[in-house]
Amino acid sequence: MKSEKNLPYTDAVIHESQRLANILPMAIPHKTSRDVTFQGYFIKEGTTVFPLLTSVLYDESEWQSPHTFNPSHFLDKDGKFIRRDAFMPFSAGRRMCLGEGLARMELFLFFTSLLQCFRFTPPPGVTEEELDLTPVVGLTLAPSPQKLCAVSRH
């Protein structure tokens, strides 16, 4: 998609939204392919492990401000989009989501289409600071229901 490359800030906002509001905090189970020592712990070959994606997406050694919405995490000093190894909302390795490319394209099209047509605001009498963005915790981290106003740009 040519438009995506011409809109680095939009791409950064989408990536930062995925990083901060990760829906699936834990990846599907993996098995170790060989004996490995990780952070001082020995893990035997064939051990089932559950990668905790949230730990990477909020890692203070990887992100300048891990608990704050900050699209500049994905922009270089010239404002160009940069890929980050620590960004893995679709998991990683051989068992990563096969639909990542399609999902990324759909996210971009959906997000840009909505923002071309609407400006989103809290309902009258509610400030942005009063919106509770705490996710609903279950097998996934689902966004909590919100009342928003979609104001037409046209």
N, C-alpha and C positions, 0 to 999 in steps of 0.2 A: 504494500500500500504506500503510494508515493506521499500522500498527505501526512502520514504519521511521521516521516522523516523531516517534514517541513514544520512540524508542530512539537518541538522538543519539550516545551514547558507542559503542554497537554499530556504528552507521553509520561513525563515525570510525575504529574499529578495522579495519573492512573496507577503508575507503579507504587507511588507512596501510599495511595489509598489501599492497594492490595497488601502492602507491607504492614501498615498500621492496623488494618481491619481484616487480618487473615482469618478466613472462615474455618479452615481445617488446621488446628494447631499441631496435630500429630499426623505424620505421614503413615501410609500403609506399612505393615511389618516388612522388614528386610532380614536377610540372614547374612551373617558374616561369611565371606568367601575364604577367609584364612584366619589363623590366630592373629590377634592384634592387641596391643596395649594402648589404651586410650585414657589419657589423664591419670596415669598411674594404675589403672585397673586392667587386669588381663581378661580378654574376652576370647573364648574358644571358638574355633571355626565351626560354623553351622548354628551359632547362637542367634535366636530371633531378637532383633532390636527394633524399637519403635522410635524413629527419628522425631525429635521435638522441634518442628520447624519454627515455632514461636521463639525458641531460645536464640536462633540465628537472626530472625527478623527484628529482635529487640536487643541484640548484643551491643553493649556499650563500646566494645573495641572496634566494631564495624560501622556504627552509625553515630554521627555527630550529636544528634538529639533523638535517641531511640523511642522516646515516649511522646514525641511531639510531631504533629503533621508538618513535614518539611520537604517539599518537592525538590529542594536543592540537593538532597541526598543523591539525586540522579542527574545532576547537571554539573558540567565542568565549569571552570572559571569564565569561559566564553559563552556559557548558556547552552552548550550542546549536550544532548542526552548521552549519558554513559551507563553502560551495563555494570551491575555490581554482582560479584560472586556470592555475596551474602543474601541476595534476593532470590528466594526459592519458594514462593507460595505454591508452586506446582510440584514440589518435592525435588529430588535430585537423583542422579545416577540412572542405572538401567531401568528402574521402575518408576521413573517420573511420569507424570500425566502425558499420555499420548495426544490429548486434545489441547495441549497448551497453545499451539499456534492458532488454532481456530478460536479458542477462548480469548486470546489476546486481541485478535482481529475484531471479534464481536464486542468486546469491552470498549475498544477504541471507537467503533462505529456507534454503539449505543450511547456512550458517554458524550461524544461530540455532537451527535444528533440532538440529545436532550439539551445540552448547553447552548446550541444554536437557537433553539426555540424558546427556552425558558430560563428564568433567573429564579433560583430556589432561595427562599427565606423562611425563617421561623414564622409561626402564625402571629397575628397581632397580639401584643402584650407579652410576648416571650422573646428574650434575648438569646443570641447564639450561645452565650455562656451557660444559660439555663437548660440547654439541650443535654440530656443524659445519653452519652454514646457508649455506655457500658453494654457489652454484648450479653445475650442470653446464652448461658453456658449449658451445653449438653454434649452430645457426641461431636457437634460442631459449635463454633462460636457464631451464632446468628445475630444480625443487627436487631437491636430493640426497636419496637414500633415507634414511629415518630409522626407527629403532625407537622407537615411542611406546606408552604404555599408555593405553587409553581406559577410564576407570573410570566405571561407571554411577552416575548421580546418584540413581537410584531403588532 
